[in-house]
Amino acid sequence: MSFLPPQSSSSAKARYAFDGIRAQIRDLHTETIANLALRARELGDVIALWYGEGDLATPSFISDAAKAAFDDGLTFYIPNMRGYGPLIEALSAYQSRLHGQPIPTTRTTVAPSGMQALYMALELLVDVGTNVVYVAPQWPNIHNAIHLIGGEPRPFALDFDGDWKLDLDRLFATCDARTRAIFLSTPSNPTGWTASRTEMEALLEFSRRTGVWIISDEVYNRLYFDGDCAPSILQVAEDGDRVLSVNSFSKAWAMTGWRVGWLTHPSGVADQIGAMTQYINSGTAGPIQAGATAAITRGEPLVEEIKARIRTGLDLAYDRLSHIPGIVLPTKPRGGMYAFFAMEGESDSRRLCADILEKARVGLAPGYLFGDASAAFVRMCVYRDAAQIETALERMLAMKN
């Protein structure tokens, strides 16, 4: 028996089917640069710097470890849903050393991508009718993941006056009785803004006083130029604190296509996170985790190589861009892999990116994708071969001079 009124057209049937899905899904859309990418294919000879991805292929020591795992038969379910034993142990040792605090294996869960780790963090906390305050400009996946789960995404904009700055008093005032978490990315995508240890301590104190969780996206944590790693919430929090740290192998280990990340959480929710893992993805593939184990145990030279590559690209970008009349170039970021800038008198980043694409054959990401706070800015990924970055910048200079 059909519960739909008789319809003669396929479009009407599609409309009724559409009406039957969750409201959060009905208006969901992907944030893309599809139109720019289509035009780039028509133009040809475009240097695409709009994606948040480097140009280094995963090194062989990581790939070989995954291949060996295939050959050794690591192709069955991993019994511990929270991760492959050697990788969980390696992450415990790695994080304890990096952050100067003991982080036992009970605090780490491996996920098939940092995005899925992030999604599990939100699923753990967010109910319909609650909100998450997130620091913006921000990667669009954050806003939409909160929305997808059924929570209210509540952006909080960094101040900008030549540099991006966090006003903690205003941030805390944005929270209310329905706020489940404050979300921040540090170093940030797209701005490169990095929270200080003092700011992390203030966030932790606020969490302890109010019960609001802190979710710290630290995917760019190792891509930091003033030390071994950026200040981390894990450096100041204790096991019992309401703190979640999201991380990924994608950026600092050249593994974007591998889709493997991890979530660091209180030991007290390990069982719940393990159960969520079972029902969301049934764990991460064994050979992928074997490759990640090689990355975390043998990958320090690779991390340093990638940091040097990014820093060279960022130095080039700031040197060349500073010669463009009207450029709004923030203080050079201390972390991340992007140059994020604007042009005086140009408030529409979509139009600015289209103009640069047409005249300079350089593809940049428009800042409106990252929220209203950055609608005039554009993002350039500098995790590329220095010669390619230099060519792109020379084209942009020629366009403006």
KEMINU-304963 format. One record per atom (N, C-alpha, C): residue in one letter; x negated, y, z negated. Coordinates in steps of 0.001 Angstrom, whole numbers, plus 500000, padded with zeros to 6 digits. Each point is the difference from the previous one (the first is absolute). Layout:
// KEMINU-304963
AXYZ
...
***
This chain:
// KEMINU-304963
M499161498810500000
M500839501190500000
M499124501242500000
S500338500946500845
S499239501241500069
S500630501056499108
F499186500744499308
F500479501099499164
F499902501336500723
L499538499981501243
L499897501212500796
L501209500106500910
P500510501190500240
P501088500152500967
P499513499637501394
P500900499524500849
P499584499599501355
P499325501165500724
Q498887499695500644
Q499262501009500758
Q499653499417501355
S500063500819500991
S499700499516501340
S498583500298500436
S499381500993499381
S498668500394500469
S498923499498499055
S498836499689500586
S498876499554499187
S499498501124499109
S500112501273500454
S499534501123499192
S500835500133498727
A501300499742500103
A500851500063498809
A499614498916499012
K499712498794500494
K499567498918499112
K498687500360499318
A499097500590500768
A498720500396499426
A500201501037498910
R500985500913500214
R500252501032499012
R500505499396498698
Y500904499009500092
Y500514499362498792
Y498896499225499287
A499144499338500757
A498884499291499372
A499079500983499298
F499784501149500626
F499156501034499416
F500605500497498695
D501307500165499965
D500659500488498798
D499878499015498836
G499687498760500284
G499950498996498960
G498671499879499290
I498997500751500410
I498693499872499358
I499833501056498911
R499011499801499139
R499776500905498878
R499755501429500480
A500493500938499220
A499835501412500364
A498529500384500115
Q499162499398499120
Q498574500334500029
Q499330499542501289
I500566498956500612
I499443499479501253
I500588500736501198
R501249500407499874
R500709500580501138
R499292501225500551
D499466500836499105
D499351501226500487
D498482499911499946
L499483498773499839
L498551499829499949
L499409500090501400
H498868500650500114
H499335500097501290
H498501500007499769
T499264499645501029
T498549500006499885
T499471501399500291
E498989500393499241
E499328501282500237
E498834499732500945
T500131500451501214
T498984499666500992
T499573501240500784
I498973499791500788
I499574501020500955
I500248499466501412
A501140499280500126
A500273499274501237
A500010500907501227
N500637501151499898
N500074500885501167
N498627500498500411
L499176500350499005
L498633500419500307
L499208498856500630
A500181498789499465
A499263498847500530
A500416499697501438
L501297500138500288
L500463499775501373
L499370501016500948
R499972501252499592
R499398501033500836
R498502499759500170
A499343499520498949
A498567499714500078
A499715498948501063
R500864498991500099
R499801498973501037
R500129500600501396
E500898500947500145
E500168500654501306
E498780500859500340
L499450500685499004
L498875500899500241
L498702499242500263
G499760498952499229
G498744499267500102
G498848500773499362
D498912499311499722
D498799500599499420
D500295500776498715
V500902499468499182
V500336500642498737
V499196499347498875
I499409500815499147
I499328499503498795
I501037499998498885
A500459498829499621
A501093499870499037
A499438499959498589
L500237501080499272
L499538500108498615
L501191500138499056
W501153499517500417
W501208500176499198
W500259498844499039
Y499415498845500224
Y500273498853499136
Y499082499980498783
G500507499465498890
G499198499853498788
G499230498699500020
E499077499915500935
E499273498753500199
E498626500315500569
G498987499286499513
G498657500177500522
G499793499272501309
D498792500125500539
D499688499359501269
D498989498869499845
L499724499581498755
L499103498862499779
L500801498711499947
A499576499005500764
A500600498670499872
A499531499368498690
T500816499119499454
T499627499311498768
T498686499254500192
P499021500180499110
P498706499322500145
P500122498479499921
S499013499338500570
S500050498542500127
S499963499286498658
F499347500571498976
F499927499275498731
F501391499820499377
I500921500898500321
I501379499870499528
I500772499027500892
S499892500190501296
S500706499116500938
S499532498566499875
D498699499812499823
D499457498640499887
D500524499297498754
A500191500742498912
A500548499399498783
A501428499531500226
A500777500779500759
A501369499585500311
A500004498780500923
K499119500009500986
K499917498848500907
K499607498739499243
A499053500120499087
A499577498843499212
A501153499472499158
A500847500897499493
A501158499576499211
A500985499217500865
F500192500434501236
F500828499221500925
F499404498604500194
D498711499961500269
D499336498720500256
D500033499092498775
D499982500599498807
D500005499215498761
D501408499605499561
G500996500391500770
G501368499579499695
G500738500867499000
L499570501259499818
L500713500898499098
L501221500582500722
T500857499095500450
T501144500389500820
T501332499620499352
F499950499657498708
F501216499653499266
F500401501179499114
Y501130499850499311
Y500381501025499045
Y498907500187498950
I499797501253499581
I499120500269498863
I500844499794498740
P499628499048499132
P500873499675498860
P500331501193499106
N499024500846499728
N500259501180499184
N500505501109500917
M501271500344499865
M500591500998500890
M499297501351499914
R499329500275498882
R499336501294499854
R498642500052500683
G499547498869500557
G498785500077500788
G499103498785499890
Y499145499885500980
Y498973498962500114
Y498983500204498875
G499715498933499243
G499164500107498810
G498709500768500185
P499173499640500999
P498741500738500182
P500198501496500264
L501065500361500705
L500228501419500282
L500480500730498748
I500900499398499246
I500473500628498766
I498830500236499034
E499129499005499899
E498834500137499114
E499044501073500514
A499796500034501319
A499108501005500580
A500567501407499811
L501310500164500130
L500616501314499806
L499915500438498541
S500130499050499085
S499853500325498583
S498592500524499712
A498983499294500502
A498612500426499779
A499725501334500684
Y500495500160501223
Y499778501220500780
Y500619501218499305
Q501251499890499591
Q500682501136499389
Q499422500324498613
S499642498965499256
S499404500229498676
S498687500758500130
R499182499613500982
R498722500688500215
R500218501420500497
L500888500148500966
L500197501300500646
L500573501030499032
H500925499576499155
H500731500941499167
H499538500026498539
G499031499124499656
G499449500035498660
G500963499570498915
Q501006499218500364
Q500990499483499068
Q500257498534500339
P500219499138499010
P500332498614500317
P501375499900500648
I500044499432501189
I501266499795500706
I500105498506500294
P500670499249499143
P500043498546500135
P500818499551501203
T499870498728500320
T500703499444501168
T501511500112499862
T500505500045498785
T501451500097499788
T500568501342500443
R499126500948500323
R500475501333500393
R500008500220501499
T499659498993500785
T499878500195501447
T500862499010500765
T500712500514501012
T500777499165500913
T499649500382501431
V499654499001500802
V499672500216501411
V501298500051500806
A500013500833501017
A501188500152500844
A499588500056501466
P500898499562500893
P499702500123501430
P500171501449500469
S499030500819499657
S499862501414500357
S500162500875498770
G499322501132500027
G500186501008498972
G501419500526499997
M500627500070501175
M501383500474500076
M500930499083499222
Q499770498679500093
Q500850499086499253
Q499731500083498498
A498749500228499616
A499686500226498588
A500740501229499495
L500017501039500799
L500704501227499651
L501501499735499873
Y500531499243500928
Y501429499705499994
Y500381499193498761
M499140499048499614
M500272499230498788
M499963500894498769
A499088500952499967
A499946500933498880
A501313500762499877
L500527500459501121
L501270500730499980
L501155499080499638
E500008498793500557
E501061499035499689
E500033499675498510
L498847499995499377
L499909499696498581
L500736501042499150
L500047501244500471
L500430501108499152
L501292500683500425
V500283500065501286
V500994500947500512
V501372499346500145
D501003500625499404
D501400499619500160
D500722501066500813
V501152499621500564
V500880500990500608
V500402501009498921
G499907501267500336
G500332501041499034
G498799500548499260
T498829499379500169
T498781500519499395
T499173500710501077
N498948500679499571
N499174500710500972
N498525499746499747
V499206500238501030
V498543499981499917
V499503501356500482
V499257500684499151
V499387501272500382
V498653499690500633
Y499815500428501256
Y498734499713500667
Y499306501291500435
V498672499962499875
V499193501171500321
V499838500087501520
A500353501163500556
A499963500240501438
A499039501158500299
P499481500073501255
P500269499169501168
P499664498529499744
Q500776499126500644
Q499886498591499704
Q500295499163501239
W499282498895500102
W500252498984501016
W501495499678500032
P500658500067501172
P501461499869500048
P500538498667499491
N499177498955499990
N500478498707499501
N500474500079498554
I499431500913499215
I500359500082498593
I501446500466499855
H500333501113500606
H501365500522499954
H500992498934500449
N499695499359501110
N500961499063500575
N500085498690499237
A498925499566499371
A500054498787499180
A500869500229498770
I499876501160499373
I500849500334498847
I501470500003500428
H500258500625501132
H501359500062500543
H500526498599500324
L499167499179500599
L500401498656500417
L500443499162498807
I499300500137498883
I500332499236498797
I501304500491499377
G500349501253500241
G501236500552499450
G499780501128499030
G498744500400499792
G499712501114499115
G500034501323500746
E499884501067499242
E499933501338500584
E498540500419500127
P499505500239501215
P498641500525500151
P500014501492499678
R499176500410499044
R500000501392499573
R498608500585500219
P499774500691501125
P498663500523500275
P499634501160499088
F498736500037499626
F499442501114499235
F498763500483500751
A500013501242500441
A498942500507500877
A498800500508499220
L498817499593500434
L498772500633499538
L500020501479500365
D499385500824499198
D499804501405500365
D498879500085501034
F500107500968500905
F498915500210500966
F499623501466500039
D498744500268499694
D499431501349500092
D498536499852500384
G499783499505501207
G498647499695500446
G499555498610499593
D500648499434499011
D499741498646499544
D501315499453499455
W500113498685499937
W501185499352499462
W499808499787498503
K500994500405499198
K499878499922498548
K501297499481499392
L499852499264498908
L501137499400499305
L500345500835498772
D501241500474499953
D500512500710498836
D500715498974499120
L499322499540498967
L500547498928499168
L501276500425499282
D500069501237499538
D501196500444499286
D501223499941500910
R499846500473501234
R501120499938500943
R500341498551500353
L498976499164500141
L500237498594500302
L500843499351498909
F499602500200498759
F500729499376498896
F501417500559499888
A500175501288500321
A501332500606499939
A500922499464501089
T499415499424501059
T500796499423501083
T500627498680499582
C499465499373498981
C500529498730499507
C501225500255499114
D500877499018499953
D501161500099499120
D500305498628499413
A501153499852499387
A500340498750499315
A500129498824500961
R500174500286501290
R500144498924500989
R498679499666500708
T498909500654499626
T498715499771500655
T499352498723499461
R499745499065500887
R499360498748499621
R498484500073500143
A499530500791500960
A498553500009500255
A499583501299500656
I498739500363499767
I499300501009500790
I499054499252500908
F500040500332501278
F499147499342500990
F499015501015500561
L498733499625500033
L498988500849500629
L499021499138500783
S499425500582501035
S498933499358500778
S498733500797499771
T498930499299499605
T498757500700499683
T498792499119500319
P499122500436500903
P500118501154500891
P501248499885500884
S500493501155500380
S501299500071500667
S499887499812501509
N501008499343500525
N500289500025501432
N501247500876500142
P499866501199500595
P498995500410500974
P498981501033499510
T500176500586498808
T499252501205499661
T498573499742499527
G499743498801499463
G498721499731499362
G499932500490498571
W501081500680499516
W500037500412498594
W499751498794499107
T499209500204498946
T499640498914499092
T500255500437498565
A500748499188499273
A500270500305498594
A498712499891499191
S499845500901499042
S498849499948499097
S500292499038498854
R498956499636499270
R500201499160498819
R500896500714498989
T499821501309499851
T500833500761499071
T501464499931500397
E500270500102501298
E501385499894500479
E500554498596499778
M499167498987500190
M500434498633499726
M500346499835498518
E499200500573499128
E500267499911498564
E501313500699499647
A500269501137500640
A501248500718499739
A501206499190500490
L499868499369501159
L501076499146500510
L500263498838499048
L498931499406499492
L500144498879499080
L500666500441498699
E499606501152499489
E500606500515498769
E501494500241500208
F500366500563501152
F501412500229500311
F500754498671500057
S499399498993500615
S500630498673500082
S500216499412498616
R498991500093499150
R500123499454498645
R501080500729499198
R500160501277500255
R500974500797499243
R501424499794500496
T500166499778501305
T501343499975500584
T500461498618500456
G499079499079500207
G500358498699500559
G500023499957501518
V499735501133500661
V499929500037501461
V498732499269500453
W500137499120500982
W498854499253500519
W499162500893500912
I498730499684500117
I499099500637500964
I499616498952501035
I500304500278501264
I499563499139501105
I498931500765500767
S498790499483499980
S498867500671500629
S499558499205501226
D500203500585501169
D499555499396501262
D498523500338500160
E499139498993499851
E498558500222500022
E499330499276501174
V500724499942501110
V499500499331501202
V498717500661500511
Y499866501323499782
Y498813500734500457
Y498992500213498862
N500165499262498913
N499188500209498804
N498499499919500256
R499564499057500850
R498570499855500280
R499505500971501066
L500908500631500724
L499598500960501027
L499930501385499348
Y499052500123499078
Y499834501173499160
Y498528500389500037
F499735501294500170
F498639500433500322
F499194500512498804
D500646500118498833
D499302500536498828
D499667498925498975
G500005498751500408
G499704498921499069
G500377498656500588
D499868498965499175
D500273498643500445
D501461499813500366
C500886500672499247
C501435499930500283
C500654501258499454
A501193500288500485
A500753501137499490
A500511499704498593
P500277501034499206
P500629499762498696
P501257499149500171
S500163499031499124
S501091499027500107
S500817499972498721
I501280499743500128
I500843499825498823
I499524498803499180
L499325499055500646
L499511498809499303
L498808500309499102
Q499383501149500182
Q498879500397499157
Q500456500540498649
V501256500417499901
V500480500623498767
V501126499214499330
A500697499158500746
A501144499268499453
A499571498711499313
E500810499552499065
E499812498712499352
E501006499005500563
D499810498728499654
D500829498940500578
D501483500223499743
G500355500523498854
G501405500157499658
G500658501242500557
D499261500840500710
D500572501235500537
D500878499727501214
R500938500910500228
R500921499892501138
R499331500573501250
V499066499232500499
V499144500443501102
V499910498892501038
L500147500386501269
L499828499083501121
L499041500645500991
S499029499230500475
S499039500499500989
S500097499146501256
V500225500661501130
V500133499325501300
V498680500132500754
N499549498893500596
N498766500067500763
N500085499072501206
S499013500112500876
S500027499272501268
S498580499792500501
F499822498954500785
F498722499749500662
F499905500737501345
S501062500654500415
S500072500530501359
S498917501017500323
K499858501010499164
K499179501154500374
K498523499793499696
A499674499690498736
A498595499963499572
A499272498745500441
W500739498994500504
W499364498764500460
W500340499689501464
A500543500983500729
A500281499847501439
A500887498797500281
M501133499908499274
M500861498821500103
M501472500394500190
T500269501041500754
T501387500462500135
T500925498909500544
G499525499240500975
G500853498981500610
G500149498726499190
W499265499854498930
W500063498786499192
W501217499985499100
R500492501168499634
R501171500144499141
R499800499311498667
V499104500539499195
V499759499462498665
V499651501142499053
G500652500006498847
G499763501013498986
G500215499405498627
W500048500865498986
W500260499480498665
W500638501063499125
L500685499523498967
L500649500849499011
L499393499700498639
T499547501049499307
T499507499856498632
T501090500507499062
H500378499176499041
H501189500243499177
H499722499554498565
P500859500354499049
P499823499482498641
P500133498471499967
S499226499369499142
S500109498542499864
S501417499586499623
G500705500865499283
G501341499670499525
G501034499819501084
V499716500439501226
V500960499795501095
V499462499013501036
A498924499282499667
A499404499069500965
A500998498937500446
D500765499449499076
D500964498959500369
D501068500545500929
Q500487501189499704
Q501030500597500861
Q499453500306501395
I498758500527500049
I499384500287501297
I499776498697500773
G499586498946499304
G499828498707500659
G501302499481500569
A501096500139499248
A501303499553500498
A500447500834501192
M499782501312499930
M500339500859501137
M499230499566501240
T498716499693499808
T499181499550501124
T500585498751500635
Q500438499061499171
Q500584498766500529
Q501197500290500899
Y500863500921499573
Y501243500224500732
Y499853501018501129
I498963500827499946
I499811500992501066
I499160499442501141
N498890499293499659
N499108499563501080
N499380498629499770
S500242499388498839
S499422498688499664
S498474499991500073
G499400501153499748
G498550500062499920
G499339500407501302
T498713500271499899
T499189500445501138
T499224498805500552
A499845499937501312
A499362498857500666
A498595499740499454
G499696498721499770
G498725499604499414
G498777500493500753
P499919499793501328
P498810500471500723
P499821501520499935
I501117500741499979
I499910501458499859
I499391500353498650
Q500435499297498952
Q499455500264498672
Q498528499582499910
A499620498960500722
A498586499601500015
A499149501090500647
G500501500597501086
G499286501122500614
G499906501188499060
A501088500273499283
A499995501102499046
A499021499744498852
T499857498743499604
T499031499658498950
T498582500332500441
A499687499675501250
A498683500347500536
A499807501509500034
A501054500724500362
A499907501459500066
A499693500602498634
I500701499542498973
I499860500611498679
I498701499586499311
T499479498818500339
T498779499528499338
T498735500369500746
R500095500200501310
R498797500250500797
R500073501288500814
G501040500799499768
G500270501106500903
G499505501372499607
E499203500121498947
E499562501342499597
E499206500733501089
P499091499333500701
P499326500714501101
P500982500491501065
L501045499222500256
L501008500413500976
L500740501241499516
V500390500022498732
V500688501166499441
V499133501249500165
E498716499888499712
E499106501151500136
E499859500436501447
E499960499027500919
E499921500338501428
E501245500758500448
I501157499547499565
I501250500654500388
I500081501399499406
K499628500153498740
K499988501331499370
K499089500962500768
A498829499523500380
A499060500852500746
A500579500389501354
R500671499063500650
R500603500268501307
R501074501081499874
I500825499880498956
I501073500968499793
I499425501370499648
R499004500008499127
R499426501288499589
R499361500722501178
T499337499261500873
T499418500609501197
T501096500612500859
G501098499244500196
G501120500508500788
G500638501222499376
L500136500006498672
L500611501132499312
L499101501231500080
D498695499809499835
D499063501123500117
D500047500597501400
L500043499141501002
L500105500490501381
L501282500797500201
A501116499447499505
A501293500658500179
A499985501387499360
Y499492500100498777
Y500008501296499319
Y499038500985500655
D498893499511500490
D499047500886500669
D500595500577501286
R500607499144500817
R500527500458501294
R501324500751499840
L500885499491499178
L501305500643499850
L499874501405499436
S498997500231499173
S499832501321499391
S499728501085501042
H499651499615501227
H499731500970501063
H501244500309500838
I501117499365499686
I501232500263500755
I500713501195499373
P500260501051500763
P500680501182499448
P501373499622499429
G500301500507498814
G501314499780499406
G500164498679499280
I498938499214499880
I500113498703499348
I500247500179498499
V500884499189499446
V500223499936498553
V499402498677499539
L498818500091499450
L499214498812499664
L499847499920498485
P500701499089499349
P499902499912498540
P498579499652499556
T499755500189498707
T498738499545499423
T499761498544500405
K498770499696500375
K499700498650500485
K500380498956498950
P500783499000500383
P500425498995499019
P498835499153499502
R500153499504498775
R498974499164499386
R500238498522500271
G501086499677500676
G500291498602500272
G500990499852501138
G500275498751500347
G500909499717501103
G499267499900501319
M500748500089501101
M499392499860501322
M500643500927501029
Y500428501169499517
Y500723500916500885
Y499523501437499830
A500050500742501096
A499976501456499962
A501445500442500202
F500468500897499143
F501409500417500001
F500003501522500052
F500488500572501102
F499830501430500213
F501206500576500735
A500045501323500075
A501101500700500667
A499448501161500798
M500894500655500755
M499637501198500759
M500867501159499539
E499372501148499794
E500766501188499614
E501068500303501053
G501216500292499513
G501085500359500904
G500703498832500654
E499578498775499725
E500624498818500596
E500607499157498868
S501313500019499905
S500677499288498911
S500534498638500417
D499946499702501284
D500576498753500517
D498869499056500399
S499686499041499146
S498886499090500285
S500285499085501181
R501264499709500240
R500337499177501162
R499577500716501282
R500331501291500078
R499647500778501185
R498484500159500111
L499340500226498851
L498545500163500016
L499319498725500490
C500449498844499533
C499403498740500449
C500241499766501487
A501191500344500462
A500298499848501431
A499102500906500834
D499746501202499505
D499144500947500712
D498562499490500066
I499491499495498873
I498635499471499968
I499881498769500895
L501038499175500004
L499989498818500865
L499929500403501474
E500811500953500393
E500049500408501412
E498712500690500440
K499461500876499167
K498886500841500423
K498632499410499686
A499913499199498932
A498689499484499594
A499893498487500127
R501118499342500261
R500025498523500085
R499503499367498690
V500469500565498889
V499698499477498668
V501323499751499282
G500151498818499451
G501232499642499316
G499877500142498493
L500816500878499399
L500014500229498564
L501398499710499454
A500091499731498706
A501284499694499360
A500619501278499449
P501249500304500350
P500637501227499492
P500344499888498524
G499753501093499265
G500151499981498558
G501422499901499505
Y501007500298500854
Y501373499894499529
Y500338498568499593
L499264499017500548
L500232498608499624
L499757499772498512
F499166500839499388
F499601499820498608
F500806500876499043
G501038500672500526
G500895500769499153
G499982501486500305
D500957500706499417
D500161501432500258
D498779500803499569
A499297499533498982
A498856500752499475
A498873500119501011
S500002499126501000
S498901500019500978
S500507500123501428
A501169500608500183
A500616500063501321
A499158500748501028
A499093500868499532
A499170500777500931
A498637499365500250
F499681498928499287
F498664499409500066
F499948498845501003
V498788499655500398
V499775498822500841
V498886499167499377
R500071498684500233
R499026499080499406
R499121499385501074
M498702500047499753
M499016499380500888
M499274498897499229
C500050498781500507
C499234498924499383
C498545500124500442
V499081500039499023
V498579500166500316
V499206498712499773
Y500689498907499805
Y499359498683499862
Y499796499433501402
R499070500605500711
R499722499648501384
R498502500170500274
D499583499466501110
D498638500226500464
D499770501501500132
A498850500458499525
A499721501431499967
A500057500632501389
A499551499279501028
A500022500552501358
A501433500250500461
Q500912499113499641
Q501402500179500381
Q500609501206499288
I499709500136498707
I500486501152499248
I499456501298500598
E498706499990500335
E499382501200500546
E500634500383501335
T500256499016500851
T500646500285501287
T501389500600499792
A500764499425499084
A501341500507499723
A499945501447499517
L499055500304499121
L499896501348499459
L499543501003501059
E499088499575500865
E499554500895501075
E501165500327500937
R500849499019500258
R501172500262500837
R500934501013499336
M500184499866498696
M500878500931499295
M499402501389499961
L498688500102499827
L499332501299500027
L500156500675501369
A499828499209501057
A500131500549501351
A501419500487500258
M500960499327499410
M501411500379500171
M500284501361499362
K499349500286498873
K500303501221499258
K499124501190500380
N498868499742500676
N499081501092500317
N500204500535501411
***
